[in-house]
Amino acid sequence: MSVFSLDPAQIAWCAQLRTLAAERLRPLAEAGEPGRVNRPLVAALGELGLLRRVFTGSALELCLLRESLAHGSTEAETALALQGLGAAPVHQAGTGAQRERWLPEVAAGRAVAAFALSEPEAGSDAAAIALKAAPDGPGWRLSGEKCWISNAPEADFYTVFARTAEGAGTRGITAFLVPADRPGLSGSPLEMLSPHPIGALAFDGVPVGPDDVLGQADRGFRVAMRTLDLFRPSVGAFAVGMAQAALDAALAHTAARTAFGGPLMDLQSVAHTVAEMATRTEAARLLVYAAAAAYDDGAADVPARSAMAKLLATETAQYVVDAAVQLHGAQALRRGHLLEHLYREVRAPRIYEGATEVQRTVIARRLYAAAGRGSDAAAPPAGAPAAGHFPTGGAPQSTSATPDTGPSPATMRAGGLVRAAAGPSDTGRGRPSGSSSAAGPSSRPEPPPGTGAAPAGPHAPGAKPPAEEGPAEEGPAEESPV
Ligand SMILES: Cc1cc2nc3c(=O)[nH]c(=O)nc-3n(C[C@H](O)[C@H](O)[C@H](O)COP(=O)(O)OP(=O)(O)OC[C@H]3O[C@@H](n4cnc5c(N)ncnc54)[C@H](O)[C@@H]3O)c2cc1C
């Protein structure tokens, strides 16, 4: 990737993915039941070697995957993303045994993963989670509820965030890998506006032991934040893919549809609307790519860039899909029309992984901290969201107390969009060094999907990420009040 564009190999890979999504994956998605896990679709993503890429590729590749799949099949895109979200904590912080047990199955599409953080009373305010882990012999028993959990209740395992220490804020949360067949665990599906598979979970004294802990006890909030830091820009990529699909449909329709003696495209207001849709989509795309590239570079300003990318892309997609509906007229609202589908799909990403308002707060806090006007990057004002809310997904670096030492080289390379408020120690908290992502945005895609070719790098499922072998990070985000 050059500064402002993908390279030819990346462009070709995206085209292949769009074709694959439309021709191979969309029929599988259409055969599934809305709101339920579509196992044949997940299996196909595994057979095509795409799930593996979520763990072995860079953040930019993850974005390209999500954007391209979303263009042809939002269900395929979401199935892929949810496997990544649910299993990333295992990949990032799991023991060898946990990784060997689950990651190859997830990558093959045989096991379905889920990320269970949100609760009925703790959504944006994720640090307020109450699911209790009560000590029980060498382990714990989990009691409480999780809500709005994608892939629940049909997942094969859940990454569950539970409170192991009362009154300890984000430092009293532990991440557990909970197989779905544990006694005391039950769940129910939720019907939502979008076709997203989602449900609620009930924990009635579910036993978990030391072998089920992901990372360290009481340090699970960090696991959640690191996962979300990777995935937040890619939510923007999902939105860009939907926006592009809506724009393409609008172009085709307004060129073909005649009214008042000519095609709609001859009406200036129509042409200008299409131009606006395209311009905003491209701007969102560039911001998403920049955020992902910054992540891959280990840049210090990743949190603000990710927040901007997620915010702009999801809001843009909502505008573009709505405009496309308007240009189509009534037919777009007919059940089964692409735009009717996108209209339902495009709404949720403005809420999950950081509501738009929360992203704005994260951006503003970073701006003021960088300008030396914030009270303290590590101590957000009372009532302000911790960078670590599930959605916000602020990474540890987002609230680092390290004094502002000016933009790091990585920040400058990335254009210095937001001056780094965190010091160089933040660098490298993104994709662990040594992964394929270390090649940054210029890394080449692997062989075409469908070949099943699997890289044997250090981040292949089953391999331990180097970053986890280093000293534990102590991010102030874990101390942030919510
Ligand atoms: C389709 C879908 C899939 C999901 N998947 C998962 C999943 O897999 N795992 C999981 O753990 N969770 C998941 N969630 C839950 C999601 O993370 C929460 O919905 C999100 O955190 C918002 O929480 P909430 O819905 O409780 O809204 P609240 O936190 O109650 O917020 C409601 C609204 O209040 C406003 N608001 C909140 N905080 C602030 C603030 N600080 N500043 C300004 N305004 C604010 C915003 O407008 C926000 O939309 C999913 C949600 C959806 C819709």
PDBQT file of the ligand as one rigid body, heavy atoms in Angstrom, charges set to zero:
ROOT
HETATM    1  C1  LIG A 501     -25.709  -6.129  16.676  1.00  0.00    +0.000 C 
HETATM    2  C2  LIG A 501     -24.991  -6.039  17.973  1.00  0.00    +0.000 A 
HETATM    3  C3  LIG A 501     -23.988  -6.962  18.266  1.00  0.00    +0.000 A 
HETATM    4  C4  LIG A 501     -23.320  -6.927  19.499  1.00  0.00    +0.000 A 
HETATM    5  N1  LIG A 501     -22.368  -7.876  19.782  1.00  0.00    +0.000 NA
HETATM    6  C5  LIG A 501     -21.759  -7.880  21.006  1.00  0.00    +0.000 A 
HETATM    7  C6  LIG A 501     -20.833  -8.922  21.338  1.00  0.00    +0.000 A 
HETATM    8  O1  LIG A 501     -20.539  -9.814  20.534  1.00  0.00    +0.000 OA
HETATM    9  N2  LIG A 501     -20.265  -8.905  22.563  1.00  0.00    +0.000 N 
HETATM   10  C7  LIG A 501     -20.559  -7.954  23.488  1.00  0.00    +0.000 A 
HETATM   11  O2  LIG A 501     -19.994  -8.005  24.574  1.00  0.00    +0.000 OA
HETATM   12  N3  LIG A 501     -21.441  -6.946  23.191  1.00  0.00    +0.000 NA
HETATM   13  C8  LIG A 501     -22.049  -6.891  21.980  1.00  0.00    +0.000 A 
HETATM   14  N4  LIG A 501     -22.972  -5.916  21.665  1.00  0.00    +0.000 N 
HETATM   15  C9  LIG A 501     -23.340  -4.931  22.676  1.00  0.00    +0.000 C 
HETATM   16  C10 LIG A 501     -22.752  -3.579  22.389  1.00  0.00    +0.000 C 
HETATM   17  O3  LIG A 501     -21.397  -3.563  22.682  1.00  0.00    +0.000 OA
HETATM   18  C11 LIG A 501     -23.539  -2.565  23.224  1.00  0.00    +0.000 C 
HETATM   19  O4  LIG A 501     -24.817  -2.432  22.635  1.00  0.00    +0.000 OA
HETATM   20  C12 LIG A 501     -22.827  -1.239  23.265  1.00  0.00    +0.000 C 
HETATM   21  O5  LIG A 501     -21.718  -1.345  24.124  1.00  0.00    +0.000 OA
HETATM   22  C13 LIG A 501     -23.725  -0.128  23.786  1.00  0.00    +0.000 C 
HETATM   23  O6  LIG A 501     -24.210  -0.507  25.015  1.00  0.00    +0.000 OA
HETATM   24  P1  LIG A 501     -25.770  -0.383  25.292  1.00  0.00    +0.000 P 
HETATM   25  O7  LIG A 501     -26.502  -0.970  24.154  1.00  0.00    +0.000 OA
HETATM   26  O8  LIG A 501     -26.001  -0.917  26.642  1.00  0.00    +0.000 OA
HETATM   27  O9  LIG A 501     -26.062   1.168  25.265  1.00  0.00    +0.000 OA
HETATM   28  P2  LIG A 501     -25.729   2.222  26.411  1.00  0.00    +0.000 P 
HETATM   29  O10 LIG A 501     -24.368   2.003  26.949  1.00  0.00    +0.000 OA
HETATM   30  O11 LIG A 501     -26.854   2.251  27.362  1.00  0.00    +0.000 OA
HETATM   31  O12 LIG A 501     -25.716   3.543  25.560  1.00  0.00    +0.000 OA
HETATM   32  C14 LIG A 501     -26.910   4.015  24.907  1.00  0.00    +0.000 C 
HETATM   33  C15 LIG A 501     -26.584   5.279  24.183  1.00  0.00    +0.000 C 
HETATM   34  O13 LIG A 501     -26.205   6.258  25.131  1.00  0.00    +0.000 OA
HETATM   35  C16 LIG A 501     -25.265   7.133  24.567  1.00  0.00    +0.000 C 
HETATM   36  N5  LIG A 501     -24.025   7.075  25.336  1.00  0.00    +0.000 N 
HETATM   37  C17 LIG A 501     -23.541   6.065  26.079  1.00  0.00    +0.000 A 
HETATM   38  N6  LIG A 501     -22.374   6.399  26.633  1.00  0.00    +0.000 NA
HETATM   39  C18 LIG A 501     -22.100   7.642  26.231  1.00  0.00    +0.000 A 
HETATM   40  C19 LIG A 501     -21.036   8.544  26.471  1.00  0.00    +0.000 A 
HETATM   41  N7  LIG A 501     -20.008   8.205  27.251  1.00  0.00    +0.000 N 
HETATM   42  N8  LIG A 501     -21.089   9.757  25.899  1.00  0.00    +0.000 NA
HETATM   43  C20 LIG A 501     -22.128  10.111  25.114  1.00  0.00    +0.000 A 
HETATM   44  N9  LIG A 501     -23.166   9.311  24.848  1.00  0.00    +0.000 NA
HETATM   45  C21 LIG A 501     -23.154   8.090  25.399  1.00  0.00    +0.000 A 
HETATM   46  C22 LIG A 501     -25.029   6.639  23.126  1.00  0.00    +0.000 C 
HETATM   47  O14 LIG A 501     -25.893   7.312  22.250  1.00  0.00    +0.000 OA
HETATM   48  C23 LIG A 501     -25.410   5.189  23.231  1.00  0.00    +0.000 C 
HETATM   49  O15 LIG A 501     -25.774   4.648  21.966  1.00  0.00    +0.000 OA
HETATM   50  C24 LIG A 501     -23.639  -5.922  20.441  1.00  0.00    +0.000 A 
HETATM   51  C25 LIG A 501     -24.623  -4.977  20.124  1.00  0.00    +0.000 A 
HETATM   52  C26 LIG A 501     -25.294  -5.029  18.916  1.00  0.00    +0.000 A 
HETATM   53  C27 LIG A 501     -26.352  -4.018  18.611  1.00  0.00    +0.000 C 
ENDROOT
TORSDOF 0
